[in-house]
Structures are given as structure tokens and as C-alpha cells.
Amino acid sequence: MSQARHHDGDHWPMRTFRTRMAALPILPALPVLIVAGVVLGDLVGGAGSSWLPLLAAGPALAATTNGPRGVLYVGLLAGVLGATLGSWDGVPARELAAVLSALAAVTLASGLASALRGRRERVLDAVRSVAETAQHALLVPVPATVGPFQVAVRYSAAAAEARIGGDLYALIPTPYGVRLIVGDVRGKGLPAVGTAALVLGVFREAAYDEPDLLAVVDRIERSLARNLGPDDFVTAVVAGYPRTGHLEVVNCGHAPPLLVHASGEVAAVEPAHPAPPLGLRALTGHTPDLHVLPFADGDQLLLYTDGVTEARDRGRAFYPLDEGLARHASDEPARTLDALHEELLDHVGGRLHDDAALLLIRKPTVREVVVPEPTVCGATGYESAVTRPTARSA
């Protein structure tokens, strides 16, 4: 699986910004250029001491682009040049001493600031590494093929320095066919992540145990009713493929999935009787319905969260997901989601303001046969297989 890292969008705007800035070789030398510009201005203008205090800009800027050692080197260079210029211009000794003392103070303060900045970046890198591990534990990577389906996933957390958020997804093969879930937890931050972990844990267990898809949803509902607050809930779509040519869908207050027929037509899978989000059933008494729809070879189903459909451009216009899917639908789900995600980021100007998840499954046509290579058992005990499409006459 290929997941989006742009918050991503990197999404990841802050990380991307730092990466691009670090890639510019001129930045570490910029403080030296500032000092050289002040010296040149003094020599050309002959302004004397009026130029010397500007030398402090060199080490001050070095604190943002260099380590403590680089700051001290720039400060030392500025001090030597300042003393030389002061003597050349005939600056009074007391005034020159005051300027050089201020320069030394700025250099020491900038060196300390640089050291603290480096320490914070190391801590942030460690936290980011933990978040990366948490994401892989919570949002288990989905292979390119699961059961009879081609699969692709794209996920972007809205928080600039986050890897995970309140959106969730899972797709697993079970004794009752492939089952999947895409959901959106109310709220953000760590509480939303905890709720997402709860929903995914219950789903993964119930999907293997319960032959009825509605029973899987009931298990999640009961667990959330015990553990969530009165104002918390989770919107979700749970789907299953129990038999060839038929897809089951249960919608609990979530945005309707989009069905792409082999002909290219895109249609929303609207529930016949809207049901409340998970965790709120006790307040309404309404239970969700099981929607069974035909799912033929070449058909695709896109599940998503409202971070996609509620993304706005500068004119406050929502992103038209159905139109984008009709434009970019292809026989490769990964390529389709790549194009959708890129277009979504262009629509919002490069940064999403809410978590966004996209999960696309496709049933290959009769001419697209998945041929497994010999399985390999890794150190973790899990088996993996390499698959490839081949041509075969119908």
C-alpha cells in the first residue's frame, strides 16, 4: 500500500518546508553574507559606528540556520571585522567596546537558542518516530490485492506534525469474505485516536467471528456505547463481499460510498433508511439496514471520509469527489487515488484542514487473472505473496 504522507499534506507542510529549506545550500552561508553586506556598506558609505550594530544580525540569523558552533564562528567573524572597521573609522574606544559587547551577547544568546532548537528538533523526531509506529499498529498497511480485489488506500492527517488522526480504515479477508470499514471519529487529537483504535480492534475481531455483517456492526455499537461519552460518536461504512457478484453495505451516518461501474458511470450508494452514527443508536432507536448491491467484474467502490468532500478551495467551493472520480477512474486503484489525492490538494491549495481517508477496491475483469507467486514466510511469521495480472481469453 502507498499512503499519503503530505499533511500530507503531506500534507506535512512543516516537515516539507524544513526539508526544502534544508535543501538550499545558500542558507547556512546566509549569515556570513549578511556580515559581508554590513562590512561593504560601511566601507562604501563610510557611516562609521552607525553600521557596526548591524553586525549582530549575522549570529542572530545563524541561530535559525546553523548549529551552536556555526553561530559562534559567525559571531567571531563579525567581532573581528567589527573591531577592524571601528579602528579604521576612528570610532571612540568606549563606543566600540559597547558595540562589540552587544555583539558578543547576541552571539552567546543565539548559540544557546540554536542549541535549544536542535534539542527540540531531536525530541520532535523521536515523537514523530513513535507516531509512525503507532500508525502502522493502528492503520495496518493494506496490500495491493486482498481476496478477489485490487486495493489502494490514501490517508492524510490534518495536523502538520501528526501521522494519525480521527479517520480510520481496515480491510481484511475473513471466513465470510472480504470485509472493510471506513469511519470518522468525532473530534481530533489523542481522544479521537483512542476511539479509532477501539473501533478497529472490535471490527477486526468481530469480522472473523460474525457470519452476519449486521452483527459485526452491533458488536462495534455495543462497545462504543460502553466506552464513549454522551456526545461522542463515529460515522462509518462497513462493507462485505460474502459471495461472488454481491456486495453488502451498512451505512451508519457516514458519507455514501461511490460505486464506479465498469462502464465508467459513478453512482452514490445511498442507504434506503438512514441510520445514526455508531454510539448514538440508544438515543434514536433506529438500527441500520443491510444494503445488498451487485458488484460485477470491473466495478469499483470508493469509501472516503468527510475530510475529502468538505475540502474547500479559496472560493469556499467543496471538492466534487464524484466528478473527480469519473475523470480519474482507471483499472489501477493506486493510480486512481494518486490522481484524486493530487487534485484534492490542488483544490485546497496544498493543505487539508481535516483528516482525509480514501479506500478504493476494484473487482478485476475476467481477463485479469491474479497469479500468486510462491509464498515466503518472514521472521514475523506472516506470509506474503507477489501477484501479477496476466492476460487470458474469456
Disulfide bonds with the S-S distance in Angstrom:
none
